């Protein structure tokens, strides 16, 4: 057989396709004709082993290895479906090419002395990867959170199981008080659709409730938060003799409740909004009684259409005084401004107060920003936590909600790697602009943050006047949605909840934190040597007044990560 000119023609002699007959096509001027039969040794489809039978060994070799044009497989219409050239490349019927494993190995070996085969191996020198390196579907490197926030053991008041005895009143469109279609505890929940100002409550509780030194944790889901104006909870002896807590904290772009999500909320005496009837608050917001309660009510005010709320549980837990008898304060700073080092730190050092600096990595060393040396001094010499805010300034300024999940993951992974590489041990994160909702492809940002940090700080806390400040508890019910009072400053002097005068006043949030117990997170941006000139600035004098007041109240100051991992 003349192997440099001969070709082979493939026929299918067997309808079962378990064998192919290969006939030699004689070269011009010759009459040599030989055949070979390829038989499948066992069933199993494409890739099963083949045996070759031929009356000429050269034909068998041509079929298996190929020479010259190597192999030309044609269909019944005479169209080539597979050809193999001298270089080992395979050309398919659609014009695409493939290559054998031996061809790939030979080619790579000719270019690279040491390479990592697809089947595994080791690399003795540096490996530079452009793009993402993944293992088992997960992007590497993976710097996991250092701490897991404990979960507070609670005493259930109700899980809304059969016979719970709660009822509705007011503007209620419909209800399913034994809802077996949507629940996360037991076998059912209770769902109520509110059309305006409506109630879901229970009176005449036989075992009256004592909330002295306690907090209340409840679990609810709001189908459409855009239809929710207020979600309040009341404890007392009747609708006219009770205390009210308002819980819909918002910063304008994000709210404590997210549509379609089961949300745990904790309220304590440090958060109480108002009293009614015989249940009153004095000038320092101390309640007249904290026990003997036989009435519980959820008040929901819907706006712009019906609002459906699912109720799953109400329970009593220890409040923060079980761990911090005088409450606790965290003084935190966003964006790495150098005035935090030059003006805020000197006001904290005399009291031994340690802050948390939420850092934008690529801004470090830039104009008006702290240097890496200053950050190390804060951590190593003053005991601060150097934590994460963003890796790229452009991501920070555009907010995480402007990016895909992959892009957010890239920024957070790089941020965490930067912190670790530079020896910074902070384990908490602050959402740029407080925006924690979802990425552009609808992935919860909190879920991505949880891959790299132990907590995520919002700027949620307020829902009205200076006294309406929701504070955090310990352990926090939502570690990746922790509450904080933000943009504290003395310009303009509006008398709002972020006004330093209100913060330090009798009955203000520091006073309440000490008297009733809470974790108060105070967030600052710019500290100015002179008068503040914009709403993100706080003068050094006003900042010093706040530090002096914290000291006079005897409230401990700890970095965020130390509170999160605190054990009594």
PAFI-705231 format. One record per residue: y, x, z of N, C-alpha, C in turn. Coordinates in steps of 0.02 Angstrom, whole numbers, plus 50000, padded with zeros to 5 digits. Example, Ala and Ser with C-alpha at 12.3 -4.5 7.8 and 13.67 -1.06 7.14 Angstrom:
BEGIN
497165066050390497755061550390498355066050390;498885064250354499475068450357500025064550394;
This chain:
BEGIN
499415004350000500005000050000500615004450000;501085003249956501695007249950502205004349999;502285007450057502675004450110503425004550099;503675008750053504405008950043504635003449996;504185000149961504404994849915504044988249928;503454988649959503074982449969503424977950019;503324971450010503554966550059502954962450080;503044958450131502514953950153502764946850149;502324942250131502494935250128502084931650181;502404927050218502074923750273501924916550254;501304914450263501104907550253500794904950318;500794898350325500484895250383499844891750361;499284894850372498654891850350498384886650399;498714885950456498434881850508498954876850531;498844870250523499334865250544499524865650617;499094868750658499254869250729499764874650744;499954878650692500434884150698500184889550746;499524889850759499264895150801499094901450762;499184901150695499034907150655499504907350596;499664913350574500064914450514499684919250469;499664917750403499354922250355499904926250322;499834932750322500314937250291499994940450229;500304939450171500044942350109500524947750085;500234953350065500634958650035500874956449966;501514957449954501784956249887501754962849850;501374963249795501284969749761501944972549736;501994979149741502574982449711502514982149635;503084982749603503094982249530502624987549500;502204985449454501744989949420501094991049456;500994987349511500364988049548500044981249556;499424981249573499074974949583498754974549652;498954979549696498654979549764498874973349803;498384969849828498534963949869498074964049929;498394963449987498004963250049498294957650093;497914955550140498144950250186498044952350258;498434949050299498354949850372498454942950403;498104941550455498174935150490498414936650562;498974933450582499224933950650498994927850688;498604929050740498354923450780498644923750850;498834917750876499074917250944498474917750990;498494922451037497924923451081497824917651131;498384914651151498344909051198498934904451187;498854898251205499404893651196499954895251245;500534892451235501094893851281501744894251244;501754892951180502384892651144502624899451124;503274899651109503574905851085503494911251137;503324917051115503254922651161502544924051180;502064919751161501364921151177501124927151137;500624930551164500374936451131500044934851064;500094939451017499804938650950499284944050938;498764942450899498294947450875498374947850799;498244953650772498324954750700497644956650671;497444953050617496824954550582496994955950509;496724961450481496884963050412496324967050380;496274966350312495784970450276496074977150259;496694978550280497014984950268497434986750329;497284992150363497664994050424498414994750411;498604997050349499314997850334499674991150337;499334985850315499654979250316499764976950389;499264978050431499334976250502499914979950533;499974986350518500514990350545501184987850520;501214985850455501844983250427502044976850462;501554972750479501714966450512501994967750582;501684972250619501864973250688502494977550695;502534983050657503084987650667503604987250611;503354986450551503814985950494504004992750468;504034993450402504294999350369504704997050309;505125001450284505534999350228505964993550248;505904987850212506244981750231505904978750293;505394981850318505034980450378504694973650378;505074968250383504754961750386505224956450358;504954952250315505354946950285504964940450292;505164936250341504814930050352505194924450317;504844920550276505174915250236504854908550251;505254903250243504984896550251504694893950185;504494887650183504164884850124504614884750063;505274884650074505754884550019505924891549995;505604896550024505734903450004506344906450037;506624903150089507224905750122507014910350179;507344916050185507194920750238507414917850305;506954917750353507114915350420507164921150470;506864926850453506914932650497506764938850457;507204943850461507064950250429507214955850478;506864961250471506944966950515507094973050473;507634976550491507814982550453507574988850485;507694994550450507465001050475507765002850542;508375000250556508715002250617508474998250678;507994993650668507724989850723508104983450737;508644982250698509024976150709508674970250677;508714964350708508414958350682508964953950653;508864951650591509354947150561509034940250555;509384935250585509124928550587509384924550529;509104918450520509274914450461510004912350460;510334911950519511044910050520511514915950510;511234921750496511644927650485511784931650548;511604928950606511704932650668511184938150675;511324942850719510854948350727510654948850800;510074951850811509834953150878509524960050876;509274962150932508964968850934508394968850983;507904973050971507344973751016507554977551078;507184976651134507344980251195507324987751184;506824990151145506774997351133507374999851094;507624995551048508214997551009508824998251055;508894993351100509464993651147509404999751192;508825000851220508735006551265508875013151229;508615013751168508735019951130509475021051116;509805015551097510515016151080510935018051140;510815014551198511195016051258511055023151282;510425025151279510245031751302510585037151261;510705035651197511035040551154511775041351171;512065036151204512775036351219512905038451291;512495036151337512585037351408511975040951435;512105046451470511545050251498511185046251552;511575043351598511285039351652511565032251648;511125027451642511355020551639510895016251681;511165010351702510785005851744510435000851700;509765000951697509404996151654509464989051681;509364984251637509434977251656508924975251709;508384978951714507874977151763508014980151832;508584983551841508754986351906508734993851906;508974996751959509005004051964509545006252012;509745012452008510255015052053510765019052013;511365019652042511905023552012512115028752061;512145034952039512305040452084513045042252084;513425039652036514135041152032514545034852041;515215035252036515655029552046515535024251992;515645018052011515575012451964516245008751963;516555008451906517195005051897517074998651859;517204992851891517084986451860517754983151844;517844981251782518424977451762518224970151760;518554965951800518344959051806517944957851869;517564952551873517204950651933516494953551932;516284956251988515594958351998515254953052040;514704950352015514374944952050513664946852068;513414943752120512714944452141512464937652162;511914935552133511614928952148512124923452139;512574924352091513074919352076513694919652118;513734924452166514314925052210514714931252191;515384930552192515824935952175515854941052231;515814947452215515854952852263516514956652254;516784960252304516504960852371516654954552412;516244953252462516324947352504516484949552576;517114949152595517324950652663517344944052702;516834942652739516784936152772517204935952835;517384929852859517764929352921517404932552980;517804935253025517504938853082517304934153138;517614928153140517494923753197517364916653173;516994912953212516884905853200517174902053259;517644897453246517964893653299517454889153333;517434889053400516954884753435517124877353425;516624873153435516714865953429516704862953498;517204858953515517254856053582516754850353591;516364850653644515904845353660516294839153682;516134833353656516494827353673516054822053706;516384817253739516054811453768516234805353726;515764802553689515934797053644516174790753681;516704787853654516904781053674516564776153628;516564777653563516204773553515516074777653452;515514776253419515354778853353515324773153302;515554767353322515584761353279514894759553251;514404759553296513744757253276513684749753291;513114746853276513014739653284513194737453355;513614732153359513814729453424514414732953454;514804736653415515364740553443515914736153472;515984729953449516434725253480517174725953461;517344729953411518034730653389518214725153340;518864723353338519084718053293519754719753261;519964715553215520574716753177521094711253192;521714712953178522264708153184522844710653141;523334706353131523914708253091523754708053017;524104712352979524054712252905523434715952882;522874712352880522234715052858521984711052799;521854714352743521624711052683520884709552686;520494714252712519764713352717519494718652765;518854717652784518544722552828517794722352820;517474727852837516744728352842516614732152906;516534728652960516494731653026515814734753041;515334733552998514674736853003514514739552933;514874744652914514844747352846514274752552842;513734750652808513174755252801513194759152735;513754758652699513804762052634514194768652638;514564769752692514994775752697515054777752770;514684782852791514694784952861514464792152865;514634795552920514424802452931514114803453000;514094798253040513744798453104513344792053111;512764792553143512344786753153512124783753087;512154777053083511934773553023512464769152993;513074769253021513604765152993514284767453019;514814764752991515494765653015515824758753012;516484758553022516864752353014517434753752965;517534749452916518064750452868518514744252867;519174745552863519674740252863520174741652808;520334736552768520854737152717521484733652743;522004737552752522634735052779523114733452722;523474727852728523954725852677524674726852700;524764728752762525424729752791525344732852859;525644729852911525594732352979525004728853013;524434732253017523834729253044523524733353100;523044730253135522744733453193521984733153191;521684738053223520954738253233520864740553305;520604736253349520624737853420520054734753459;520044736753524519574733853571519914733553639;519864727753670520154726753737519604725053787;519774725353851519284723553902518724728553909;518854734953897518344740053905518134740253978;517504739053991517264738254060517334744554102;517154750254073517224756654108517894759654088;518394758754131519064761054112519074768554101;519534770654059519554777554035520054781654074;519844787554095520274792354130520424798154083;521044798754062521244804054016521634809654051;521554810254116521884815654152521574822354133;521984826854106521724833354083521284832854022;521344827353987520904826153929521324825253865;520974825653809521254824153744520784819253709;521034816053658520634811253620520524813953550;519904813953528519724816153461519434810253423;519704808953364519434803453324519324805753252;518874802253218518664804053151518764798053105;519184798953053519344793453007519364796152936;519354791452888519444793252818519924788152787;520424790652751520904786452716520764786952642;520624781352609520444781552538521014784152495;521624781752508522204783652467522794784752514;522944791252526523464793052574524154790752550;524244790052484524894787952459525064780852482;524564777052505524684770252529524754769952605;524714775852638524744776052711525444778152734;525774773752772526424775352802526344778152872;525924774952913525804777452981525084776053000;524804780553041524164779553073524244781553146;524294776553189524444777753260523854775653302;523784778753361523264776753408523604775353475;523364770053509523664767753571523134767253625;523314769253687522884768453746523294765053800;522994760253834523324756853889522894751353917;523224746053942522854740353968522944734253923;523434734453878523544729053829524024731653775;524144727553725524584729453670525304730353693;525484727353750526164727853775526234732953831;525684735553856525684740653908525244746453885;525534751053849525134756353819525564762253798;525224767853784525544773753754525354774253681;525804776853641525694777453569525754784753547;525264786753506525294793253473525344792053397;525834795053365525884794753292525564801053264;525154800353211524744805953189524834808053117;525234804553078525284806553007525804812052999;525614818153016526054823953007526104825552933;526704827452910526814828952840527364834152833;527324837952778527874842552763528204840752696;528084834752673528374832552610527904833252551;527504838552549527034839652494526314839152517;526184839952581525514839352608525534835052671;524984831552683524924827652744524294829552781;524284827952846523694829552886523074826152858;523164820052834522604816452803522604817752728;522004818652700521924819552628521484813852602;521654811352544521304805552516520564806752508;520164801952532519444802152522519084807252564;519404809752618519104815052659519054812752731;518484813752762518414812652833518814817952870;519264815752913519734820252948519674819353023;519594824953059519584824753132520294826153158;520514822053204521184822753234521104822753309;521484827253342521504827553415522224826353438;522304821753485522964820653516522894821553591;523424824253622523424825353694524074822653722;524164823353788524784821053819525384825053796;525274830953769525834834753742526104831853677;525724827153647525924824253582526154817053587;526114813953646526244806753651526954805153627;527004799853587527634797953555528064793453598;527744788353628528134783553667527684779753715;528004776353763527664771953808527954764953803;527574759953827527804753053824527594749353887;528014744653909527864740653968527834744954030;527294744254067527214748154129527004755354117;526854757054055526644763754038527244767454008;527544771754047528184774854028528144782454028;528664785553998528754792753998529424794254032;529434799254076530074800954108530484805454062;531044808054086531494811954044531174818454020;530664820754053530304826754031529664825053994;529594818553976529044816053936528374816453974;528414815654039527814815454080527614808054088;526994806254074526774799154078526724796754151;526854790354159526814787354226526104786754250;525624786354206524914786154224524504789154167;523934791954184523484794754134522774792054141;522694786554177522014783854188522044776254192;521454773254199521404765954205521494762254140;521344765454084521444762354018520834758153998;520984751953975520444747453954520564744753883;521064747453850521264744953784521394750853737;521094750553678521204755753626521374752153561;521884754553527522074751453463522254756853412;521994756053351522264759653294522754754953259;523354757353249523864753653210523964757353144;523854753753089523934756653022524474752652986;524964756252959525484753052920525394755352848;525214750652804525124752052733525774751052696;525864754852642526464754152602526274754752528;526584750752485526464751252413525784748652391;525454744552432524804741952413524314742552471;523714740052461523204740252513522984747352529;522854748552593522624755052616521984754152656;521434757152631520794756652665520674762752709;520504761452772520364766752820519664765552848;519264770952849518584770752878518614774052947;518324770752996518334773153066517614775053085;517524781253109516854783653125516744784853200;517244787653234517124789153305517774790153343;517734788953409518264790553456517924793553516;518164799353539517854802653596518364806353638;518174807953699518594811553746518354818753751;518824823453748518664830553757519144833553808;518974839353834519434842953878520054844953838;520644844553868521224847053833521284854553843;521814857453817521864864753815521944867853884;522144863753935522244866554001521594869054032;521024866954005520384869754028520314877154010;520694879253960520674886253938521334889853952;521894886453941522554889253952522944884453997;522944885454063523254880654109523984879354095;524344884154069525054883254053525174882453978;524654880853940524714880653868524744887753840;524854888453776524894894953745525354894453684;525714899753669526164900153612525944905853567;525974904653501525904910053452526574910553414;526854916553412527474917853376527274921253311;527394917953254527144920353190527704921153140;527594925553092528104927353043527804927352974;528154924552926527924924252857528304929252813;527964931952762528264935252704528444942652713;528304945652771528354952952779529074955652776;529574951752795530264954252793530364959752845;530744964952826530824970552872531234968852934;531644963452931532024961552991531574958853046;530964956953029530484954953080530304960953123;530274966753091530114973053127530724975653165;531304975553132531894978753162532264974253211;532204967553204532594963053247532164958653292;531584956353268531164951953310530744955953359;530424961353335529984965253378530344967653441;530964970253436531294972653498531424967153549;531444960853527531544955353574530884953153606;530324955053576529664953153602529354958653645;529474964953627529164970453663529294970453738;529914968853762530024968953834529584964253874;529344958853843528904954153876528174955453860;528034960353818527354961653797527074956453750;527524952653718527304947453672527064950453606;526514947953582526214950553520526204944953469;526454946453409526504941453357525964941953304;526014937553255525584937653196526034938153135;525924943153094526314944153033525884942352973;526074936952938525714934752879526004938452818;525584942452786525814947652740525704945952667;526204947452626526124947352553525994954552531;525394955952510525174962852502525584966752452;525704964052392526034968152341526794968752353;527054965552406527764966352421527884971952471;527354974352503527424979352556527734985752527;528274988152559528634993952535529184992252486;529244985952467529764983852421530434982652457;530924980852419531594979952446531604974352498;531844975952557531894971052610531244969352645;530704972552626530054971152655529824976852700;529364975352743529084980552786528664985452746;528604991452773528174996552744527484996152777;527004999352747526334999552777526355002952845;526775008052852526835011552916527105006852970;527605002852952527874998053001527344992953021;526954990652973526414985952990525904989153037;525734995453024525254998853067525554999853137;526195001153142526515001753207526474995153245;526594989653210526544983053242525844981953269;525344983653229524644982553250524434987453304;524534993853291524244998953334524655000453396;525314999453393525745001253449526024995253487;526044989353455526294983453489525774977853493;525184978853464524634974053472524674967853429;525074968053376525144962253332524514961353289;524454955353262523954953953211524284954353143;524004958453099524244958853029523774954552988;524014948752967523594943652936523794942652863;523494937652831523574936652759524014930752741;524414931652688524834926252661524724925552585;524694931252550524554931452478524464938752458;524104939852404524054946552376524624947952329;524764943152285525314944052237525904939552256;526504942352251527114938452264527164932552216;526954933552154527004928152105526564922252124;525974923652153525544918252176525854914752236;526124918652282526464915652340527024911052318;527434913352272528024909452252527834903152213;527284903352177527064897552138526634892752178;526384894852236525944891152280525234890652252;524754890652297524054890752277523854884452238;524204879052249524044872852213524214873152139;524524878652116524694879452046524174883252007;523614885052039523124889352008522424886252010;521984888951968521284886851968520934889752029;520334887152044519944889652100519784897052091;519614899052030519444906152017520054910552029;520634908252009521244912252019521434912752093;521344907252129521474907452201520984912152235;520354911652216519844916052244520004923352231;520234924952170520414931852154520964934352201;521484930252211522044932452253521824933352325;521434928752352521214929252421520724934952431;520284935952382519804941552388520174948252387;520654948852342521044955052339521464956052401;521734950552428522124950952490521694953352548;521114950552554520664952552609520444959852601;520294961752539520094968652526520664973452541;521284971452524521864975652539521954976552614;521884971152652521944971652725521424976452753;520794975552732520254979752758520354987052738;520534988152675520624994952650521174998652688;521694994852708522254997952744522184997852819;521604995752843521464996052915521764990552956;521944984952924522234979252960521684974352978;521674972353042521094968653068521224961253075;521784958753052521934951653058521424947353021;521294941453050520774937153022521034930053008;521684929153010521964922452997522384922652933;522514916652907522864915852843523374910252849;523934910952814524444905652811524544903652738;524514897152725524584894652657525314895552633;525424898752576526104899252549526414892352541;527004891352569527334884952566526984879452604;526454881252641526064876352678525624872052634;525544873752570525174869652522524424871452525;524034866952554523324868352566522874863452529;523134859052488522744853552461522194855852413;522314855552347521794857052298522074861352242;521614864952210521794869052152521884864552092;522114867352036522224863351976521574860551949;520994863551965520354860751945520004857252003;520414854952051520204850152102519714852952153;519784859252171519374862252224519804862852287;519554860652345519944861252407520104868652422;520734870052431520944876952444520684879452511;520624874852559520354876852625519654879852618;519264877052573518574879452563518584886752538;519054888352494519094895252469519334899952524;519834897752562520094901852616519544903452667;519104898652679518584899552730518084905052711;518084907252647517644912652627517874919452654;518524919852669518824926352685519174926752752;519374920952781519754920952843519474915852892;519634916752956519374912353008519804906153019;520404906052993520844900253002521354899952946;521634894052936522174893152887522744889252919;523344892152920523914888952953524344885152904;524504878952922524944874852882525654875252910;526094870952885526744869952917526814862552936;526234859452950526224852452973526354852253048;526774847653069526864846353140527304840353153;527754838653106528284834053123528194827253089;528474822153120528464815553091529064811553115;529634814853125530224811153146530714815353184;530904813053244531434816253282531194822553317;531644825453357531494831853389530894831653435;530744825853464530184825453511529534823853477;529564822053413528954820153378528624826253345;528324830353386528004836553361527274836453382;526824836153333526114836853347525964844253358;525634845753412525464852653428524714853553420;524504859653417523794861053408523454861253476;522794860053475522394860553535521894866253527;521534867653581521004872653577520364869653605;519814870453567519794873153499520094868153450;520424870653397520734866053349520194862153311;520314855653299519814851653264519754853453190;520264856453162520264858353091520514865653086;520074870553095520304877553095520674879653032;520534876352976520864878252913521434873452895;521664869652946522244865352937522624865053004;522734870953033523064871253097523804869453091;524054866353144524744863853145525224869353167;525834869153142526344874053161527034871253149;527494873053192528194871353182528514876953141;528794875253083529004880353035529764880353026;529994885852994530704886652975531164885953035;530964888953091531384888653151532014892753140;532594889953153533224893553144533814889653170;534394892853172534984889653199535514888353145;535284887753082535744885653029535394880552984;535704874752972536274872353012536034869553078;536484868653125536294866053191536224858453186;535664856153161535564849053147535294845253207;535064848753259534764845353315534064843053302;533744845753250533064843853233532564847453276;531924846153261531384848953302531334856553295;531624859453241531604866653232532234870053257;532674866353290533284869153319533124872753384;533304879153390533144882853452533374879353516;533944875853513534184872453573533694867053596;533414863353548532924858253566532264861253589;532094866853560531464870153579531464872153652;532034874653676532064877453744532294872353796;532544866553775532834861753822532304858553867;532544855853924532114851953968531844845953929;531194844953932530874839653894530754841553822;530954847553800530824850053733530114852453726;529964855253667529254856653653528974862353696;529394867153718529134872253763528984869253832;529434864953855529324861653919528694857453918;528604853553864528014849253858527384853553852;527424859053815526844863553808526624865953876;527104867753919526934870153986526674864454031;527014858654031526834853254077526184849854058;526084848553993525514844553971524954848553939;525114854653917524604858853887524544857953812;524654863253775524604863053702524594870253676;524404870853613524484877253577525054876253529;525614879553543526214878753503526294884953458;526284883853393526364889253344527074888953317;527474894053331528174894353309528234899153250;528474896653193528484900553131529194902553113;529284909053101529934911753082529884915353014;530454915952981530494919652919530984925452927;531614924352912532124929552921532424929352991;532514935253020532904936053082533544939853063;534114937153080534754940153060535114943253120;535474948753107535854951953160536454947753181;536764944353131537334939953146537124932753140;537604928553124537464921353118537004919953059;536564915053069536124912953014536534909652960;536324910952896536714908352840536314903652796;535674902752809535264897952772534704895452817;534364890152793533904886652838533254890452852;533124895952819532534900052835532724905852882;533324905952907533554911452949533644909153021;533504913753067533624912753138533984918853163;534544917853195534914923553221534514927053276;534634933553283534284937253335534444934353404;535064932053413535254929153477534844922953493;534774918453443534384912353454533644913953464;533394918853426532704920953434532594923653505;533054927653529533004930253597533014924753649;533414919553637533434913853684532754910553689;532414909853632531744906753633531254911153671;531274917753660530824922253696530964922053771;531594921753790531764921353861531494914853892;531544909253854531304902853880530554902853888;530194905653840529454906053846529274909753910;529634915253922529504919153983529654915154046;530204911454045530394907654105529894902054119;529594899154067529094893954076528414896854096;528324903354087527694906454106527124904854058;527294903853994526784902253944526544908853912;525894910053909525654916153875525784915853800;525884921753770525984922453698525424926753671;525054924053622524494927653593524504927053517;524264932153481524174931453408523684925853391;523744923153332523344917453312522594918953317;522384924553292521664926053291521374926653362;521784928853410521534929453478521464922553511;521894917953494521804911153519521174908053488;521094909053422520524906053387519854908353415;519824914553438519174917053463519154917253539;519614913853571519654914053644519044910653675;518794913553729518264910553769518504910453841;518464904553872518684903953942518214907753988;
